[in-house]
Each structure stands twice: as structure tokens, then as C-alpha cells.
Amino acid sequence: MLRLLLGAPRGRSDCARAVCDPLTPVIDVLDRAHGELKSQDLAAVLVEVDRLASVLGAHGTGSARANRWVVASYPEPSTPEGQAYLRSAASTLCECIGGPLVQAERDHLGARLEAYIEEVAARPAGCAVPA
């Protein structure tokens, strides 16, 4: 399991254009989580990534959405694997968008991340990651 989190092939980041994309590491973690976790654990990871993006300012400042996620009760992973993915996704996101970015860049990354989270959530279990 830890090999999956720390040393596995990186899915979409294997392509050359992904090297410059700051969201690639987060997308990789979400893709691996989709393939490995049960629905409840995956939901907890997706909600946490979305919540952190709001807290880090990637969904715009003062949005009702950010306030809702910060105060909302959300699911906790029920397995050690889910907890490991939650920690990995959270730390990866903080590294990717927690640095010195102007608000316009954060907003753009937040919109892209939100769309990707919705895509991952809509994938059927066992569905391959799109190329």
C-alpha cells in the first residue's frame, strides 16, 4: 500500500505536458485512490481535498462554498488505506498550491481541481483512469 502512495508510477504525470502542471501530483493521488479505495474512503479523500483547496484560497476568498466545507461534518476514512490516502492527498495538495501563488492562479487551479474531483467522483468503481 505505501508503495502505491510513495513510489508507484504516476499515471497522468508520465506524459510530457504534465511536468509543468502543479496539479499533476494531486491528480495522481486521486487517481490511485479511486483505483484502491472503497466508496466511503474515496469520498472522504475527495471531500478533504476540496475542503483544503477552499481553505488555501483556491475557490476564491469569502465564498459560501469555503465556509460550508470548513464547518461541515464530512466523512472520515474507515480503513488505514483510506487514512493514508487522505494524509497523502492533503499534504500533496498543500505542497502544490500552498506556495506563493497570486489569487488568479489559485482560482484557476481551484476551478480545475474542483472539476477533476467531480470527474473522479462520477467514475464507476473499477473504471480505468482516462488517458
Secondary structure, 3 states (H helix, E strand, C coil): CHHHHHCCCCHHHHCHHHHHCCCHHHHHHHHHHHHHCCHHHHHHHHHHHHHHHHHCCCCCCCCHHHHHHHHCCCCCCCCHHHHHHHHHHHHHHHHHHCCCCCHHHHHHHHHHHHHHHHHHHHCCCCCCCCC
